[in-house]
């Protein structure tokens, strides 16, 4: 992924280099895949991000490489069950009534929209986490932090959709909980290329690194 020279110059001036992490110990690394559910990736659903489907091969490749190296893959899924109460201002004020009703229906855990598409290879050894808000690490959203702590995770690789909403929200919280946090750009997608680019530029400037799947795999260490 290419960044403007001005962004690169600011990052290097702040931290002395563009990419500060030369390796990741696989056993201490988790690939956190956010919201790659039918609701957010497949045609006909309210939350469809068309670009998400193109990221599936990279998501599968990174997940497979990390498993093989002894790392961890965590699939985070949004559930809207009860959201009319626990997130009432969003459901009732930020969505038109028909869209609110569709979200509650299509993101219910009993609906096919909640499920992960068959094109994504989920392994029985992987962990699944259910979240309620944009960030999986905001208070009351999920048990992701507890899961990461129990596994001894120090490095969090973030993929999924959409880049500038749930993925970035989760990644920001991970960084501020002192995890080494990397946005893996080719496993991420947004509704427009401009939103994807802007999100990752802001991330690189202030929060953590941005790497591609091949760059992450090259940095994985088993010892």
For each residue, the residues with C-beta under 8 A, 3 or more apart:
1: 185 186 200 210 212
2:
3: 7 8 200 201 204 210
4: 7 8 201
5: 8 9
6: 9 10
7: 3 4 10 11 201 204 205
8: 3 4 5 11 12 18
9: 5 6 12 13
10: 6 7 13 14 205
11: 7 8 14 15 18 204 205
12: 8 9 15 16 17 18
13: 9 10
14: 10 11
15: 11 12 20
16: 12 20
17: 12 20
18: 8 11 12
19: 22 209 211 215
20: 15 16 17 209
21: 24 155 180 182 209 219
22: 19 219
23: 219 220 221
24: 21 28 29 155 157 180 216 219 220 221
25: 28 29 154 155 221 223
26: 29 66 69 70 71 220 221 222
27: 70 71 152 222
28: 24 25 152 153 154 155
29: 24 25 26 66 71 72 153 154 155 156 157 220
30: 71 72 73 74 148 151 153 155 156 157
31: 62 63 66 71 72 73 74 157 159 184
32: 74 76 136 144 156 157 158 159 160 170 174
33: 36 59 63 73 74 75 76 120 159 160 187
34: 76 136 158 159 160 161 166 167 170
35: 40 76 77 78 160 161 162 166 167
36: 33 40 41 52 55 56 59 75 116 117 120 159 160 161
37: 40 41 77 78 107 113 114 115 116 117
38: 41 42 45 112 113 114 115 116 117
39: 42 45 46 47 48 78 106 107 113 114
40: 35 36 37 45 47 48 49 52 78 161 162
41: 36 37 38 45 48 49 52 53 117 161
42: 38 39 45 48 53 113 117
43: 48 50
44: 48
45: 38 39 40 41 42 48 106 113
46: 39 99 102 103 106
47: 39 40 103 106 107
48: 39 40 41 42 43 44 45 52
49: 40 41 52 161 162 189 190 191
50: 43 53 191
51: 54 55 161 189 190 191 193 196
52: 36 40 41 48 49 55 56 161 162 189
53: 41 42 50 56 119
54: 51 57 189
55: 36 51 52 58 59 159 161 186 187 188 189
56: 36 52 53 59 60 117 119 120
57: 54 60 61
58: 55 61 62 159 184 186 187 212 213
59: 33 36 55 56 62 63 120 159 160 187
60: 56 57 63 64 120 121
61: 57 58 64 65 213 217
62: 31 58 59 65 66 157 159 184 187 213 216 217
63: 31 33 59 60 66 67 73 121 123 126
64: 60 61 67 68 121
65: 61 62 68 69 217 220
66: 26 29 31 62 63 69 71 72 73 157 220
67: 63 64 70 71 73 123 125 126
68: 64 65
69: 26 65 66 220 221 222
70: 26 27 67 222
71: 26 27 29 30 31 66 67 220
72: 29 30 31 66 126 127 151 153
73: 30 31 33 63 66 67 123 125 126 127
74: 30 31 32 33 126 127 128 129 144 147 148
75: 33 36 116 122 126 127 128 129
76: 32 33 34 35 128 129 130 131 136 142 144 160 170
77: 35 37 114 116 128 129 130 131
78: 35 37 39 40 107 114 130 131 132 166
79: 107 108 109 114 130 131 132
80: 83 103 104 106 107 108
81: 107 108 109
82: 85 86
83: 80 86 87 88 90 91 103 104 107 132
84: 87 88 91 92 100 104
85: 82 88
86: 82 83 132 140
87: 83 84 90 91 132 133
88: 83 84 85 91 92
89: 92 93 94
90: 83 87 93 94 95
91: 83 84 87 88 94 95 100 103 104
92: 84 88 89 95 100
93: 89 90
94: 89 90 91
95: 90 91 92 99 100 103
96: 99 100
97: 100 101
98: 101 102
99: 46 95 96 102 103
100: 84 91 92 95 96 97 103 104
101: 97 98 104 105
102: 46 98 99 105 106
103: 46 47 80 83 91 95 99 100 106 107
104: 80 83 84 91 100 101 107 108
105: 101 102 108 111 113
106: 39 45 46 47 80 102 103 111 113 114
107: 37 39 47 78 79 80 81 83 103 104 111 113 114
108: 79 80 81 104 105 111 113 114
109: 79 81 114 130
110: 114
111: 105 106 107 108 114
112: 38 115
113: 37 38 39 42 45 105 106 107 108
114: 37 38 39 77 78 79 106 107 108 109 110 111
115: 37 38 112
116: 36 37 38 75 77 120 122
117: 36 37 38 41 42 56 120
118:
119: 53 56
120: 33 36 56 59 60 116 117
121: 60 63 64
122: 75 116 126
123: 63 67 73 126
124:
125: 67 73
126: 63 67 72 73 74 75 122 123
127: 72 73 74 75 147 151
128: 74 75 76 77
129: 74 75 76 77 136 142 143 144 147
130: 76 77 78 79 109 142
131: 76 77 78 79 135 136 141 142 144
132: 78 79 83 86 87 140 141 142
133: 87 136 138 140 141 169
134: 138 165 166 169 170
135: 131 138 141 166 169 170 172 173
136: 32 34 76 129 131 133 141 142 144 166 170 173
137: 141 142 144 145 170 173 174 177
138: 133 134 135 141 169 173
139:
140: 86 132 133
141: 131 132 133 135 136 137 138 144
142: 76 129 130 131 132 136 137
143: 129 146 147
144: 32 74 76 129 131 136 137 141 147 148 170
145: 137 148 149 177
146: 143 149 150
147: 74 127 129 143 144 150 151
148: 30 74 144 145 151 153 156 179
149: 145 146 152 153
150: 146 147
151: 30 72 127 147 148
152: 27 28 149
153: 28 29 30 72 148 149 156 179
154: 25 28 29 179 180
155: 21 24 25 28 29 30 179 180 181 182
156: 29 30 32 148 153 171 174 179 180 181 182
157: 24 29 30 31 32 62 66 182 184 216
158: 32 34 167 170 171 174 181 182 183 184 188
159: 31 32 33 34 36 55 58 59 62 167 184 187 188
160: 32 33 34 35 36 59 76 166 167 187 188
161: 34 35 36 40 41 49 51 52 55 166 167 188 189 190
162: 35 40 49 52 165 166 167 189 190 191 195
163: 167 168 183 188 189 190 195 196 199 200
164: 167 168 190 195 196 198 199
165: 134 162 168 169
166: 34 35 78 134 135 136 160 161 162 169 170
167: 34 35 158 159 160 161 162 163 164 170 171 183 188 199
168: 163 164 165 171 172 183 199 203
169: 133 134 135 138 165 166 172 173
170: 32 34 76 134 135 136 137 144 158 166 167 173 174
171: 156 158 167 168 174 175 181 183 203 207 208
172: 135 168 169 175 176 207
173: 135 136 137 138 169 170 176 177
174: 32 137 156 158 170 171 177 179 181
175: 171 172 178 179 181 207 208
176: 172 173
177: 137 145 173 174
178: 175
179: 148 153 154 155 156 174 175
180: 21 24 154 155 156 208
181: 155 156 158 171 174 175 207 208 209
182: 21 155 156 157 158 208 209 210 211 216
183: 158 163 167 168 171 188 200 203 208 209 210 211
184: 31 58 62 157 158 159 187 188 210 211 212 213 216
185: 1 188 196 200 210 211 212
186: 1 55 58 212 213
187: 33 55 58 59 62 159 160 184 213
188: 55 158 159 160 161 163 167 183 184 185 196 200
189: 49 51 52 54 55 161 162 163 196
190: 49 51 161 162 163 164 193 195 196 199
191: 49 50 51 162 195
192: 195 196
193: 51 190 196 197
194: 197 198
195: 162 163 164 190 191 192 198 199
196: 51 163 164 185 188 189 190 192 193 199 200
197: 193 194 200 201
198: 164 194 195 201 202
199: 163 164 167 168 190 195 196 202 203
200: 1 3 163 183 185 188 196 197 203 204 210
201: 3 4 7 197 198 204 205
202: 198 199 205 206 207
203: 168 171 183 199 200 206 207 208 210
204: 3 7 11 200 201 207 208 209 210
205: 7 10 11 201 202
206: 202 203
207: 171 172 175 181 202 203 204
208: 171 175 180 181 182 183 203 204
209: 19 20 21 181 182 183 204
210: 1 3 182 183 184 185 200 203 204
211: 19 182 183 184 185 215 216 219
212: 1 58 184 185 186 215 216
213: 58 61 62 184 186 187 216 217
214: 217 218
215: 19 211 212 218 219
216: 24 62 157 182 184 211 212 213 219 220
217: 61 62 65 213 214 220
218: 214 215
219: 21 22 23 24 211 215 216
220: 23 24 26 29 65 66 69 71 216 217
221: 23 24 25 26 69
222: 26 27 69 70
223: 25
